[in-house]
Amino acid sequence: MSETRVHRNGATPWAHLCGVCPIPAGSGKTDGRHRLNRGGDRQANAALYRIVLTRMSGDPTTKTYVARRRDEGKNTAEIMRCLKRYVARETYKHIHHDT
């Protein structure tokens, strides 16, 4: 990962740094669609992608989540977007040290 300083404001700046913060992508005809931020650290984003792929194929809890979201009408890209945001929050808890 690059030598970018992690903000101490919380998990939201960390998600923005990793490129997984949601950005509204609706055209006015769609209701509440989002996409991921294209900016941020590509290596961090790639690491989150690999974590999500591994969880989707092997973790029973994540498989249940994916099945539930598919029943709601979400496609794989939308499900991965949600999971990447969740994983970013989880990783922030482990790397953030109060000094």
Secondary structure, DSSP 8 states (H G I E B T S, - for coil): -------SS-HHHHHHHHT--EEE---SSSSS-EEE-S-S-HHHHHHHHHHHHHHHHH-HHHHHHHHHHHHTT--HHHHHHHHHHHHHHHHHHHH----
